[in-house]
């Protein structure tokens, strides 16, 4: 049985005295799982992913990523964890417009002090981006931009990919291509994928499905229950 990559216990997040965005949320994700978290806009999906990535802190509860308990880490330690173990993919791509596609993909290597031209070339080839490697993001399509973002997220071979509505701005054809890349990353590298979306059709790609509503997380039929 695979070990646990992510463990969340009794997670609570509250903003300005309003009802909790997350209310005692608990679940675990095994190594190499592909988890989809469904929920309407504003239900707390982004908040949950931000906390899984150490970008935001809970009011209470614990989050453990690959054995590291996030609430016990300082900001420098969280930044190091994100650099080494976590890749992010966002709906709006978050590419740097002044850099080429190649340089955007290579950014994680620059931050980690690594030089690996072969790795960059591999990702350009893997994600069918060689023909636009020297082009800046303002001159490429939405599908190409999202493929660039996925390639960048995988550059340092992270153990976890956190994807926040990564297909929200894409048409059906490009949605299929991007999700296939996540599936390929899981199969080739054993990457654990946590994907937040409102698109119920994406559940067919996942090993486990969860729903977030009014601060509570529930497991969908056919999925392994959270622990």
N, CA and C of each residue as an Amber inpcrd file, in Angstrom:
protein
   681
   0.8600000  -1.2070000   0.0000000   0.0000000   0.0000000   0.0000000
   0.8870000   1.2450000   0.0000000   0.6390000   2.2310000  -0.8940000
   1.4780000   3.4280000  -0.9500000   1.4250000   4.1980000   0.3580000
   2.5360000   4.8740000   0.6880000   2.5550000   5.7370000   1.8510000
   1.7510000   6.9920000   1.6140000   1.5660000   7.7700000   2.6480000
   0.7870000   9.0020000   2.5480000   1.6980000  10.1620000   2.1760000
   1.3220000  10.8840000   1.1410000   2.0530000  12.0710000   0.7380000
   1.5170000  13.3080000   1.4360000   0.1760000  13.3570000   1.6170000
  -0.4710000  14.5120000   2.2400000  -1.3710000  14.0190000   3.3650000
  -1.2620000  14.6530000   4.5190000  -2.1610000  14.3710000   5.6400000
  -2.6670000  15.6930000   6.2050000  -3.9700000  15.8160000   6.2800000
  -4.6150000  17.0250000   6.7990000  -5.5420000  16.6220000   7.9370000
  -5.4160000  17.3020000   9.0740000  -6.2410000  16.9610000  10.2410000
  -6.8820000  18.2170000  10.8340000  -8.2070000  18.2090000  10.9010000
  -8.9840000  19.2420000  11.6000000  -8.6090000  20.6610000  11.1750000
  -8.4990000  20.8610000   9.8770000  -8.0720000  22.1550000   9.3490000
  -9.2120000  23.1700000   9.4480000  -8.9050000  24.3260000  10.0100000
  -9.8830000  25.4110000  10.1390000  -9.2690000  26.6890000   9.5820000
 -10.0640000  27.3970000   8.7730000  -9.6590000  28.7120000   8.2640000
 -10.8370000  29.6530000   8.3410000 -10.6310000  30.8050000   8.9920000
 -11.6930000  31.7910000   9.1850000 -11.1720000  33.1500000   8.7540000
 -12.0270000  33.9250000   8.0720000 -11.6820000  35.2870000   7.6820000
 -12.6160000  36.2730000   8.3570000 -12.0670000  37.2040000   9.1270000
 -12.8150000  38.3460000   9.6760000 -14.0950000  37.9600000  10.3980000
 -14.0440000  36.8900000  11.1740000 -15.1940000  36.5250000  11.9760000
 -16.3580000  35.9180000  11.2280000 -16.1990000  35.7010000   9.9200000
 -17.2650000  35.0740000   9.1370000 -17.2900000  33.5720000   9.3950000
 -18.3250000  32.8590000   8.9270000 -18.3320000  31.4040000   9.0770000
 -17.0670000  30.8040000   8.4650000 -16.5600000  29.7230000   9.0230000
 -15.2960000  29.1550000   8.5430000 -15.3400000  28.8080000   7.0570000
 -14.2910000  29.2080000   6.3370000 -14.1410000  28.7870000   4.9500000
 -13.8340000  27.2950000   4.9040000 -13.0260000  26.8450000   5.8500000
 -12.7470000  25.4280000   6.0440000 -13.0490000  25.1040000   7.4970000
 -13.8430000  24.0770000   7.7220000 -14.3380000  23.7790000   9.0590000
 -13.9940000  22.3390000   9.4430000 -12.8570000  22.1780000  10.1200000
 -12.3910000  20.8690000  10.6050000 -12.2660000  19.8700000   9.4460000
 -11.5620000  20.2740000   8.4170000 -11.3380000  19.4410000   7.2330000
 -10.2110000  18.4470000   7.5110000 -10.4740000  17.1750000   7.2290000
  -9.4620000  16.1250000   7.4110000  -9.4860000  15.1900000   6.2080000
  -8.3170000  14.8610000   5.6990000  -8.2070000  13.8600000   4.6300000
  -6.7460000  13.4950000   4.4560000  -6.4950000  12.4170000   3.7390000
  -5.1290000  12.0470000   3.3960000  -5.0730000  11.6600000   1.9270000
  -3.8950000  11.8150000   1.3330000  -3.6680000  11.4930000  -0.0680000
  -2.4310000  10.6030000  -0.1540000  -2.5860000   9.4570000  -0.7840000
  -1.4610000   8.5330000  -0.9170000  -0.4930000   9.0160000  -1.9870000
   0.7390000   8.5600000  -1.9000000   1.7310000   8.8750000  -2.9210000
   1.2360000   8.4140000  -4.2850000   1.3350000   9.2840000  -5.2720000
   0.9580000   8.9240000  -6.6260000  -0.5170000   8.9830000  -6.9290000
  -1.3390000   9.4550000  -5.9930000  -2.7760000   9.6010000  -6.2700000
  -3.0420000  10.8170000  -7.1520000  -4.1650000  10.7900000  -7.8370000
  -4.6800000  11.9400000  -8.5860000  -6.0330000  12.2650000  -7.9640000
  -6.0760000  13.3280000  -7.1750000  -7.2710000  13.7090000  -6.4310000
  -7.9070000  14.9340000  -7.0720000  -9.2010000  14.8730000  -7.3100000
  -9.9430000  16.0540000  -7.7410000 -10.8220000  16.5260000  -6.5800000
 -10.7740000  17.8300000  -6.3370000 -11.6130000  18.4520000  -5.3160000
 -12.5980000  19.3680000  -6.0280000 -13.8740000  19.0340000  -5.9440000
 -14.9210000  19.7850000  -6.6230000 -15.5560000  20.7940000  -5.6770000
 -16.0780000  21.8530000  -6.2570000 -16.8000000  22.8370000  -5.4690000
 -17.0690000  24.0830000  -6.2860000 -18.1300000  24.7850000  -5.9320000
 -18.4900000  26.0020000  -6.6600000 -17.4670000  27.1020000  -6.3810000
 -17.4990000  28.1350000  -7.1940000 -16.6140000  29.2740000  -6.9990000
 -16.8430000  29.8860000  -5.6150000 -15.7510000  30.1640000  -4.9040000
 -15.8450000  30.7820000  -3.5880000 -16.0460000  29.8270000  -2.4360000
 -16.0120000  28.5150000  -2.7140000 -16.2880000  27.5470000  -1.6400000
 -15.0660000  27.2550000  -0.7700000 -13.8830000  27.7220000  -1.1690000
 -12.6870000  27.4900000  -0.3570000 -11.6420000  26.5960000  -1.0010000
 -11.8320000  26.2210000  -2.2680000 -10.8650000  25.3440000  -2.9370000
  -9.4860000  25.9910000  -3.0120000  -9.4630000  27.2610000  -3.4410000
  -8.1740000  27.9580000  -3.5560000  -7.5330000  28.1230000  -2.1870000
  -8.3280000  28.4390000  -1.1840000  -7.8000000  28.5580000   0.1830000
  -7.1570000  27.2550000   0.6260000  -7.8140000  26.1450000   0.3500000
  -7.2750000  24.8510000   0.7400000  -5.9580000  24.5750000   0.0190000
  -5.9030000  24.8050000  -1.2930000  -4.6610000  24.5690000  -2.0250000
  -3.5480000  25.4870000  -1.5460000  -3.8810000  26.7340000  -1.2500000
  -2.8570000  27.6560000  -0.7470000  -2.2630000  27.1710000   0.5750000
  -3.0850000  26.5880000   1.4060000  -2.5660000  26.0720000   2.6690000
  -1.7630000  24.7890000   2.4680000  -2.1880000  23.9510000   1.5270000
  -1.4030000  22.7510000   1.2190000  -0.0210000  23.1270000   0.6870000
   0.0640000  24.2740000   0.0010000   1.3360000  24.7230000  -0.5410000
   2.1150000  25.6450000   0.3820000   1.6150000  25.8560000   1.5870000
   2.3180000  26.7190000   2.5250000   2.2630000  28.1930000   2.1750000
   1.3150000  28.5910000   1.3220000   1.1560000  29.9940000   0.9570000
   0.2410000  30.7330000   1.9320000  -0.5090000  29.9840000   2.7220000
  -1.4230000  30.5440000   3.7080000  -1.4050000  29.6070000   4.9130000
  -1.7250000  30.1410000   6.0650000  -1.6880000  29.3350000   7.2900000
  -3.0890000  29.1630000   7.8690000  -3.3860000  27.9970000   8.4270000
  -4.7130000  27.7710000   9.0180000  -4.8520000  28.4380000  10.3760000
  -6.1030000  28.6230000  10.7900000  -6.3560000  29.0830000  12.1500000
  -6.0040000  27.9910000  13.1450000  -6.2800000  26.7490000  12.7570000
  -5.9180000  25.5990000  13.5840000  -5.8930000  24.3610000  12.7000000
  -5.3560000  23.2750000  13.2440000  -5.2360000  22.0390000  12.5000000
  -3.8190000  21.8420000  11.9900000  -3.5890000  20.7330000  11.3120000
  -2.2420000  20.4070000  10.8420000  -2.2600000  19.9480000   9.3880000
  -1.1410000  20.2180000   8.7080000  -0.9320000  19.7930000   7.3250000
   0.4630000  19.1980000   7.2390000   0.5450000  17.9620000   6.7640000
   1.8370000  17.3050000   6.6050000   2.0200000  16.9400000   5.1380000
   3.1410000  17.3860000   4.5560000   3.4850000  17.0820000   3.1750000
   4.7810000  16.2860000   3.1680000   4.7070000  15.0330000   2.7290000
   5.8900000  14.1750000   2.6460000   6.6750000  14.1820000   3.9520000
   5.9570000  14.1060000   5.0630000   6.5850000  14.0140000   6.3720000
   6.9020000  15.3320000   7.0430000   6.7220000  16.4650000   6.3470000
   7.0000000  17.7780000   6.9310000   5.6980000  18.4280000   7.3760000
   5.6090000  18.7780000   8.6520000   4.4110000  19.4160000   9.1860000
   4.5210000  20.9290000   8.9380000   3.6500000  21.4550000   8.0950000
   3.8170000  22.8020000   7.5860000   3.6780000  23.8790000   8.6510000
   2.7910000  23.7010000   9.6180000   2.5690000  24.7620000  10.6000000
   3.7670000  24.9350000  11.5310000   4.6810000  23.9850000  11.5320000
   5.8830000  24.1000000  12.3680000   7.0500000  24.7370000  11.6320000
   6.8780000  25.0400000  10.3370000   7.9670000  25.5850000   9.5300000
   7.8960000  27.1050000   9.4640000   9.0650000  27.7590000   9.4200000
   9.0870000  29.2060000   9.2130000   8.9970000  29.5040000   7.7160000
   8.9740000  30.7920000   7.3560000   8.7550000  31.1620000   5.9670000
   9.8700000  30.6790000   5.0490000  11.1160000  30.7330000   5.5120000
  12.2340000  30.2470000   4.7030000  12.1300000  28.7440000   4.4690000
  11.7480000  28.0170000   5.5070000  11.5980000  26.5700000   5.3740000
  10.4400000  26.2150000   4.4450000   9.3580000  26.9820000   4.5120000
   8.2330000  26.7590000   3.6030000   8.6420000  27.0300000   2.1550000
   9.4050000  28.0920000   1.9380000   9.8740000  28.4010000   0.5820000
  10.7510000  27.2750000   0.0400000  11.5880000  26.7180000   0.8860000
  12.4470000  25.6030000   0.4660000  11.6230000  24.3670000   0.1520000
  10.6010000  24.1100000   0.9550000   9.7110000  22.9680000   0.7020000
   9.0050000  23.1320000  -0.6360000   8.4940000  24.3390000  -0.9080000
   7.8180000  24.5830000  -2.1770000   8.7720000  24.3950000  -3.3510000
   9.9920000  24.8690000  -3.2070000  10.9620000  24.7670000  -4.2850000
  11.3100000  23.3210000  -4.5980000  11.4560000  22.4980000  -3.5640000
  11.9420000  21.1310000  -3.7390000  10.8440000  20.1030000  -3.9720000
   9.6490000  20.3470000  -3.4250000   8.6660000  19.2690000  -3.3950000
   7.3060000  19.5870000  -3.9970000   7.0110000  20.8760000  -4.2630000
   5.6590000  21.2470000  -4.6710000   5.7060000  22.0650000  -5.9510000
   4.8610000  21.6980000  -6.9240000   4.6790000  22.4840000  -8.1310000
   3.2720000  23.0550000  -8.1580000   3.1370000  24.2870000  -8.6350000
   1.8410000  24.9610000  -8.6900000   1.4290000  25.2080000 -10.1360000
   0.1430000  24.9930000 -10.4250000  -0.4320000  25.3500000 -11.7220000
  -1.7240000  26.1160000 -11.4510000  -1.8170000  27.3210000 -12.0330000
  -2.9420000  28.2010000 -11.7560000  -3.8020000  28.4080000 -13.0090000
  -5.0250000  28.8460000 -12.7950000  -5.9380000  29.0890000 -13.9090000
  -5.4100000  30.1690000 -14.8410000  -4.7710000  31.2040000 -14.2830000
  -4.3170000  32.3250000 -15.1100000  -2.8450000  32.1900000 -15.5090000
  -2.3030000  30.9970000 -15.3930000  -0.9850000  30.6170000 -15.9090000
   0.1810000  31.1670000 -15.0890000   0.1310000  32.4720000 -14.6940000
   1.2160000  33.1010000 -13.9110000   2.5760000  32.9940000 -14.5920000
   2.5940000  33.1440000 -15.9000000   3.8610000  33.1810000 -16.6250000
   4.4250000  34.5990000 -16.6010000   5.7480000  34.7210000 -16.7300000
   6.4050000  36.0240000 -16.7610000   6.5000000  36.4760000 -18.2170000
   5.8270000  37.5630000 -18.5310000   5.6500000  37.9750000 -19.9190000
   6.9380000  38.4310000 -20.5930000   7.9260000  38.8590000 -19.8110000
   9.1810000  39.3290000 -20.3960000  10.1360000  38.1840000 -20.7180000
   9.7970000  36.9680000 -20.2900000  10.6600000  35.8150000 -20.5230000
  10.0800000  34.9430000 -21.6310000  10.9300000  34.2410000 -22.3380000
  10.4720000  33.2930000 -23.3480000   9.8480000  32.0710000 -22.6830000
   9.2030000  31.2600000 -23.4920000   8.6460000  29.9990000 -22.9840000
   9.7540000  29.1640000 -22.3500000  10.8940000  29.0510000 -23.0280000
  12.0200000  28.2860000 -22.4760000  12.4500000  28.8180000 -21.1090000
  12.5930000  30.1410000 -21.0090000  13.0610000  30.7230000 -19.7530000
  12.0250000  30.6050000 -18.6450000  10.7270000  30.6740000 -18.9960000
   9.6860000  30.4530000 -17.9890000   9.7810000  29.0370000 -17.4330000
   9.9540000  28.0690000 -18.3140000  10.0440000  26.6810000 -17.8750000
  11.2720000  26.4580000 -16.9980000  12.3650000  27.1600000 -17.3210000
  13.6320000  26.9690000 -16.6080000  13.6840000  27.6920000 -15.2600000
  12.6870000  28.5250000 -14.9350000  12.7420000  29.3210000 -13.7080000
  13.0090000  28.5040000 -12.4470000  12.3280000  27.3680000 -12.2260000
  12.6090000  26.6050000 -11.0060000  14.0700000  26.1780000 -10.8960000
  14.7100000  25.8850000 -12.0190000  16.1270000  25.5320000 -11.9950000
  16.9590000  26.7240000 -11.5420000  16.6120000  27.9090000 -12.0410000
  17.3530000  29.1030000 -11.6410000  17.2350000  29.3430000 -10.1440000
  16.0260000  29.2070000  -9.6070000  15.8170000  29.4510000  -8.1860000
  16.5480000  28.4240000  -7.3140000  16.6680000  27.2000000  -7.8140000
  17.3300000  26.1580000  -7.0280000  18.8380000  26.0910000  -7.2810000
  19.3270000  26.9580000  -8.1870000  20.7540000  26.9870000  -8.4550000
  21.2540000  25.8720000  -9.3600000  20.3310000  25.1680000 -10.0130000
  20.7080000  24.0630000 -10.8930000  20.8350000  24.5520000 -12.3350000
  21.6810000  23.8820000 -13.0920000  21.7860000  24.1120000 -14.5340000
  21.5900000  22.7740000 -15.2290000  20.5510000  22.6980000 -16.0180000
  20.2300000  21.4190000 -16.6520000  19.5120000  21.6940000 -17.9750000
  20.2970000  22.0330000 -18.9840000  19.7290000  22.3390000 -20.2940000
  18.9760000  21.1430000 -20.8560000  19.4960000  19.9400000 -20.6110000
  18.8390000  18.7390000 -21.1230000  17.4470000  18.5820000 -20.5380000
  17.2810000  18.9340000 -19.2680000  15.9740000  18.8330000 -18.6230000
  14.9950000  19.8060000 -19.2640000  15.4400000  21.0200000 -19.5390000
  14.5740000  21.9980000 -20.1920000  14.1770000  21.4990000 -21.5690000
  15.1440000  20.9830000 -22.3230000  14.8480000  20.4560000 -23.6580000
  13.8640000  19.2900000 -23.5840000  14.0190000  18.4540000 -22.5590000
  13.1080000  17.3190000 -22.3780000  11.6800000  17.7940000 -22.1600000
  11.5160000  18.8360000 -21.3390000  10.1760000  19.3230000 -21.0500000
   9.5660000  20.0170000 -22.2690000  10.3760000  20.7350000 -23.0210000
   9.8700000  21.3470000 -24.2550000   9.3730000  20.2780000 -25.2150000
  10.1080000  19.2090000 -25.2920000   9.7280000  18.1050000 -26.1820000
   8.5070000  17.3590000 -25.6400000   8.5140000  17.0860000 -24.3430000
   7.4330000  16.3210000 -23.7160000   6.0880000  17.0270000 -23.8680000
   6.1000000  18.3570000 -23.7990000   4.8570000  19.1170000 -23.8260000
   4.6260000  19.8330000 -25.1540000   5.3440000  19.3860000 -26.1760000
   5.1500000  19.8880000 -27.5390000   5.2490000  21.4130000 -27.5890000
   6.3670000  21.9450000 -27.0600000   6.5580000  23.3930000 -26.9900000
   7.8270000  23.8470000 -27.6990000   8.5140000  22.9460000 -28.3780000
   9.7870000  23.3160000 -28.9950000   9.6210000  24.4160000 -30.0400000
   8.4980000  24.4040000 -30.7500000   8.2990000  25.3740000 -31.8310000
   8.0630000  26.7910000 -31.3240000   7.7610000  26.9490000 -30.0280000
   7.5490000  28.2870000 -29.4690000   8.5280000  28.5650000 -28.3300000
   9.6200000  27.8240000 -28.2460000  10.5660000  27.9520000 -27.1270000
  11.1120000  29.3650000 -26.9780000  11.3050000  30.0680000 -28.0930000
  11.9040000  31.4040000 -28.0340000  10.8700000  32.5210000 -28.0840000
   9.6080000  32.1590000 -27.9390000   8.5010000  33.1290000 -28.0190000
   8.0850000  33.5480000 -26.6150000   7.6500000  34.7770000 -26.4330000
   7.1480000  35.2320000 -25.1380000   5.6660000  34.8710000 -24.9870000
   5.1780000  34.7380000 -23.7480000   3.8120000  34.2480000 -23.5140000
   2.7020000  35.0780000 -24.1360000   2.9400000  36.3640000 -24.3850000
   1.8830000  37.1870000 -24.9800000   1.6260000  36.8390000 -26.4430000
   2.4520000  35.9380000 -27.0130000   2.2990000  35.5750000 -28.4190000
   1.9150000  34.1030000 -28.5960000   1.4510000  33.4530000 -27.5390000
   1.0710000  32.0480000 -27.6370000  -0.3870000  31.8820000 -27.2180000
  -0.9530000  30.7200000 -27.5360000  -2.3610000  30.4620000 -27.2210000
  -2.5350000  30.0990000 -25.7450000  -3.7980000  30.0850000 -25.3040000
  -4.0840000  29.6970000 -23.9230000  -3.6440000  28.2820000 -23.6240000
  -3.8710000  27.3720000 -24.5630000  -3.4490000  25.9920000 -24.3580000
  -1.9450000  25.8640000 -24.2550000  -1.2160000  26.6010000 -25.1060000
   0.2450000  26.5850000 -25.0490000   0.7530000  27.1960000 -23.7450000
   0.0760000  28.2540000 -23.2920000   0.4660000  28.8810000 -22.0300000
   0.2820000  27.9240000 -20.8580000  -0.8330000  27.1940000 -20.8570000
  -1.0550000  26.2740000 -19.7490000  -0.0950000  25.0960000 -19.8100000
   0.2460000  24.6200000 -21.0020000   1.2410000  23.5610000 -21.1220000
   2.6050000  24.0440000 -20.6200000   2.9130000  25.3000000 -20.9060000
   4.1490000  25.8910000 -20.3920000   4.1320000  25.9220000 -18.8620000
   2.9940000  26.2880000 -18.2930000   2.8750000  26.3490000 -16.8330000
   3.0230000  24.9670000 -16.2030000   2.4450000  23.9450000 -16.8390000
   2.5730000  22.5800000 -16.3170000   4.0280000  22.1090000 -16.4120000
   4.6670000  22.3950000 -17.5460000   6.0720000  22.0100000 -17.7120000
   6.9400000  22.6840000 -16.6550000   6.7000000  23.9620000 -16.4070000
   7.4500000  24.6780000 -15.3670000   7.2340000  24.0460000 -13.9950000
   5.9930000  23.6790000 -13.6940000   5.6920000  23.0820000 -12.3950000
   6.4130000  21.7620000 -12.1860000   6.7160000  21.0640000 -13.2850000
   7.3520000  19.7470000 -13.1820000   8.8780000  19.7960000 -13.2950000
   9.4580000  20.9720000 -13.4980000  10.8820000  21.0690000 -13.7770000
  11.7600000  20.4580000 -12.6950000  11.4510000  20.7250000 -11.4370000
  12.2630000  20.2060000 -10.3390000  11.7870000  18.8420000  -9.8530000
  10.9600000  18.1820000 -10.6840000  10.4190000  16.8690000 -10.3430000
   9.7980000  16.8570000  -8.9420000   8.8160000  17.7350000  -8.7170000
   8.1850000  17.8200000  -7.3930000   7.4150000  16.5470000  -7.0790000
   7.2440000  16.2990000  -5.8110000   6.4610000  15.1440000  -5.4000000
   4.9710000  15.4180000  -5.4750000   4.5920000  16.7000000  -5.4130000
   3.1770000  17.0840000  -5.4020000   2.9460000  18.2140000  -6.4020000
   1.8710000  18.0970000  -7.1860000   1.3940000  19.2080000  -8.0210000
   0.0480000  19.6690000  -7.4540000  -0.0610000  20.9660000  -7.1810000
  -1.3130000  21.5760000  -6.7520000  -1.8350000  22.4180000  -7.9050000
  -2.9880000  22.0520000  -8.4340000  -3.5330000  22.7100000  -9.6260000
  -4.8830000  23.3400000  -9.2930000  -4.9550000  24.6610000  -9.4340000
  -6.1570000  25.4130000  -9.0700000  -6.9030000  25.8320000 -10.3290000
  -7.9890000  25.1410000 -10.6380000  -8.7970000  25.4110000 -11.8450000
  -7.9010000  25.5430000 -13.0780000  -7.0140000  24.5940000 -13.3480000
  -6.0360000  24.7680000 -14.4250000  -6.6370000  24.7720000 -15.8200000
  -7.8790000  24.3110000 -15.9600000  -8.5150000  24.2780000 -17.2750000
  -9.6550000  25.2840000 -17.3880000  -9.7940000  26.1490000 -16.4040000
 -10.9330000  27.0650000 -16.3650000 -11.0100000  28.0090000 -17.5440000
  -9.8630000  28.3430000 -18.1530000  -9.8480000  29.2780000 -19.2800000
  -9.6260000  28.5870000 -20.6170000  -9.7490000  27.2570000 -20.6520000
  -9.4080000  26.5050000 -21.8590000 -10.6390000  25.9050000 -22.5200000
 -10.5460000  25.6850000 -23.8380000 -11.6110000  24.9790000 -24.5430000
 -11.4740000  23.4780000 -24.2950000 -12.4150000  22.7050000 -24.8080000
 -12.4430000  21.2680000 -24.5270000 -11.1840000  20.5610000 -25.0050000
 -10.7110000  20.9200000 -26.1880000  -9.5340000  20.2430000 -26.7450000
  -8.3050000  20.4810000 -25.8730000  -8.0770000  21.7360000 -25.4750000
  -6.9140000  22.0340000 -24.6490000  -7.0760000  21.5260000 -23.2230000
  -8.3140000  21.4710000 -22.7450000  -8.5570000  20.8600000 -21.4350000
  -8.0930000  19.4150000 -21.4270000  -8.4570000  18.6650000 -22.4680000
  -8.0390000  17.2770000 -22.5760000  -6.5150000  17.1540000 -22.5840000
  -5.8530000  18.0190000 -23.3300000  -4.3980000  17.9640000 -23.4340000
  -3.7300000  18.2270000 -22.0880000  -4.2160000  19.2340000 -21.3680000
  -3.6050000  19.5790000 -20.0880000  -3.8120000  18.4660000 -19.0650000
  -5.0310000  17.9160000 -19.0040000  -5.2880000  16.8480000 -18.0400000
  -4.4640000  15.6110000 -18.3810000  -4.3180000  15.3300000 -19.6680000
  -3.4710000  14.2010000 -20.0720000  -2.0340000  14.3870000 -19.5970000
  -1.5720000  15.6240000 -19.5170000  -0.2200000  15.8880000 -19.0210000
  -0.0970000  15.5660000 -17.5310000  -1.1400000  15.8840000 -16.7750000
  -1.1310000  15.5140000 -15.3680000  -1.1110000  13.9870000 -15.2170000
  -1.9270000  13.3150000 -16.0190000  -1.9620000  11.8490000 -15.9770000
  -0.5910000  11.2850000 -16.3280000   0.0430000  11.8570000 -17.3390000
   1.3670000  11.3980000 -17.7620000   2.4060000  11.6260000 -16.6660000
   2.3330000  12.7770000 -15.9950000   3.2750000  13.0620000 -14.9060000
   3.1210000  12.0530000 -13.7760000   1.8750000  11.7170000 -13.4760000
   1.6290000  10.7190000 -12.4290000   2.1850000   9.3560000 -12.8220000
   1.9700000   8.9780000 -14.0810000   2.4170000   7.6640000 -14.5310000
   3.9390000   7.5800000 -14.6730000   4.5480000   8.6480000 -15.1730000
   5.9850000   8.6170000 -15.4500000   6.8280000   8.9000000 -14.2110000
   6.3970000   9.8580000 -13.3830000   7.2220000  10.3140000 -12.2760000
   6.6480000   9.9650000 -10.9110000   5.4390000   9.3900000 -10.8700000
   4.8180000   9.0870000  -9.5800000   4.3470000  10.3230000  -8.8510000
   4.1360000  11.4190000  -9.5940000   3.7280000  12.6830000  -8.9840000
   2.3250000  12.5740000  -8.3930000   2.1520000  13.0970000  -7.1970000
   0.8370000  13.1900000  -6.5750000   0.1550000  14.4630000  -7.0730000
  -1.0700000  14.3290000  -7.5750000  -1.7940000  15.4650000  -8.1480000
  -3.0120000  15.7890000  -7.2830000  -3.1460000  17.0570000  -6.9140000
  -4.3630000  17.5430000  -6.2650000  -4.9010000  18.6700000  -7.1310000
  -6.0530000  18.4390000  -7.7380000  -6.6220000  19.3740000  -8.7060000
  -7.9720000  19.8710000  -8.2080000  -8.1000000  21.1800000  -8.0500000
  -9.3660000  21.7870000  -7.6440000 -10.0880000  22.2990000  -8.8750000
 -11.3800000  21.9900000  -8.9770000 -12.1320000  22.3680000 -10.1730000
 -13.6260000  22.4100000  -9.8730000 -14.3520000  23.1190000 -10.7310000
 -15.8170000  23.0580000 -10.6850000 -16.3500000  22.1500000 -11.7810000
 -15.4480000  21.6290000 -12.6350000 -15.8240000  20.8180000 -13.7930000
 -15.9200000  19.3440000 -13.3970000 -17.1250000  18.8620000 -13.2120000
 -17.3280000  17.4970000 -12.7460000 -16.7960000  16.4550000 -13.7240000
 -16.6990000  16.7930000 -14.9990000 -16.2460000  15.8200000 -15.9910000
 -14.7870000  15.4150000 -15.7800000 -14.0120000  16.2240000 -15.0830000
 -12.6030000  15.9020000 -14.8730000 -12.4100000  14.7760000 -13.8560000
 -13.4670000  14.4330000 -13.1510000 -13.3680000  13.3590000 -12.1680000
 -13.0210000  12.0200000 -12.7790000 -13.2790000  11.8280000 -14.0610000
 -13.0180000  10.5300000 -14.6740000 -11.5220000  10.2370000 -14.7750000
 -10.6940000  11.2450000 -14.6320000  -9.2530000  11.0340000 -14.7070000
  -8.6340000  10.6930000 -13.3460000  -9.3790000  10.8840000 -12.2780000
  -8.7860000  10.8450000 -10.9450000  -8.9390000   9.4890000 -10.2770000
  -8.1100000   9.2720000  -9.2780000  -8.2060000   8.0640000  -8.4570000
  -9.1050000   8.2870000  -7.2480000  -9.3400000   9.5470000  -6.8990000
 -10.1590000   9.8740000  -5.7400000 -10.8350000  11.2110000  -5.9600000
 -12.1020000  11.3160000  -5.5610000 -12.8800000  12.5320000  -5.7670000
 -13.4510000  13.0160000  -4.4410000 -13.3200000  14.3230000  -4.1930000
 -13.8430000  14.9330000  -2.9820000 -14.6380000  16.1800000  -3.3510000
 -15.5440000  16.5800000  -2.4830000 -16.3410000  17.7890000  -2.7050000
 -16.2370000  18.6940000  -1.4950000 -16.1250000  19.9960000  -1.7560000
 -16.0400000  20.9900000  -0.6870000 -17.2720000  21.8800000  -0.7580000
 -17.9840000  21.9860000   0.3680000 -19.2020000  22.7920000   0.4030000
 -19.4280000  23.2740000   1.8250000 -19.6170000  24.5870000   1.9660000
 -19.8700000  25.2140000   3.2620000 -18.8310000  24.7980000   4.2920000
 -17.5920000  24.7520000   3.8540000 -16.4870000  24.4810000   4.7660000
 -16.2260000  23.0330000   5.0750000 -17.0610000  22.1330000   4.5540000
 -16.9360000  20.7090000   4.8510000 -16.4710000  19.9460000   3.6140000
 -15.6080000  18.9660000   3.8300000 -15.1170000  18.1310000   2.7440000
 -15.7580000  16.7590000   2.8230000 -16.2570000  16.2710000   1.6950000
 -16.8550000  14.9380000   1.6570000 -16.2500000  14.1490000   0.5050000
 -16.2680000  12.8210000   0.6270000 -15.7090000  11.9380000  -0.3850000
 -16.8410000  11.4520000  -1.2720000 -16.6110000  11.4410000  -2.5700000
 -17.6290000  10.9980000  -3.5040000 -17.6320000   9.4670000  -3.6130000
 -18.7680000   8.9370000  -4.0200000 -18.9130000   7.4960000  -4.1670000
 -17.8660000   6.9630000  -5.1450000 -17.2460000   5.8440000  -4.7500000
 -16.2340000   5.2350000  -5.6130000 -14.8280000   5.6790000  -5.2910000
 -14.6770000   6.5950000  -4.3380000 -13.3670000   7.0620000  -3.9310000
 -13.0000000   6.4590000  -2.5870000 -11.7050000   6.4160000  -2.3440000
 -11.2420000   5.9860000  -1.0270000 -11.5700000   7.0650000  -0.0200000
 -12.0540000   6.7170000   1.1750000 -12.4040000   7.7430000   2.1690000
 -11.1760000   8.4300000   2.7210000 -11.2920000   9.6990000   3.0970000
 -10.1760000  10.3590000   3.7670000  -9.9500000   9.7550000   5.1250000
  -8.7420000   9.9020000   5.6280000  -8.4130000   9.3350000   6.9410000
  -8.4270000  10.4370000   7.9780000
